[in-house]
Amino acid sequence: MSTVLDREEYVEQAYFYRTFRERVADNVPSQEVLARLDEEILTTTRLPHAVQFLATEMKHTGELAMGFQRLTHYFHPFQAFVVQQAEDEKLRFSMDTALLVLEREAYYRANNPTPQGLFVYQFESICRNRLRYFDGLIAMSEDPFYDADWKAYLESVRKQVGIIDFADLIYFRSEYALMEQRRRQPNFESSVPMLFGEKEGKIAKASRGRDPLFFFAALQRQLNYPEVPRGKIQTDENTKLEMMQTKVRELEARLKLLESETRGGPIDWNEFGKPDLLKDDD
């Protein structure tokens, strides 16, 4: 079970994620980066040993997430979740973006974090990068930074997300909503604890019915909540060239098919790929 770490651990974690990301971007193999990076990290922390373990796991399994998942006493579940999502080939979530998400989260944890700010940052990271909500919210609920009231709230969010507007999920658990209710009913007492303050409640109410990303941006502007990195749009020239070449080949195939039909000759379906109507015949 992971625990809340000392500030110096999160400072070194932020450095680790940033340096790892930058060196991989410079085409240094991940295994090579991990094999040496532990030497740069402050030895009064436990991170050097964790990095050595990650390097060993990477060498044997080729996966980084497995190392995070096995070091449950050091890395919290949301960190493992983010790395696992980046290694999932079905998702368009790059490891570069994942490491930047973790870097900013570690930096926030090292500088007077609040449960409100951490919750919104983690949830927006899931939302903006289209990660798996169910698994992500479970990982969040296992974070030792959240107390019992927050864990119960996260369970409620997991059941209601997609059904109830996200702004409402915050507004109705804010001091501002409680204040408005008591204007109508002075003796009103809530059956659940209010987890967000008056300012969060006001912003949430003003954001009801709008794109949640606008709500996140408002919290960042007004309350200095941590900003979630946006995934980079692929603009690689080689990728564009490959897409154009694929389109040209498709057009050539269609033209050849059209010429065969015009001449009245037989059509060789194997050359163009079996049409959908014939696929069930295999």
Secondary structure as UniProt FT lines:
FT   HELIX           7..25
FT   TURN            26..27
FT   HELIX           30..37
FT   HELIX           38..40
FT   TURN            43..44
FT   HELIX           47..61
FT   HELIX           65..70
FT   TURN            72..74
FT   HELIX           77..86
FT   TURN            89..90
FT   HELIX           95..109
FT   HELIX           115..128
FT   TURN            129..130
FT   HELIX           133..141
FT   TURN            144..145
FT   HELIX           148..160
FT   TURN            162..163
FT   HELIX           166..171
FT   TURN            172..173
FT   HELIX           175..184
FT   TURN            186..187
FT   HELIX           198..206
FT   TURN            207..209
FT   HELIX           212..223
FT   HELIX           237..263
FT   HELIX           269..272
FT   HELIX           276..281
//
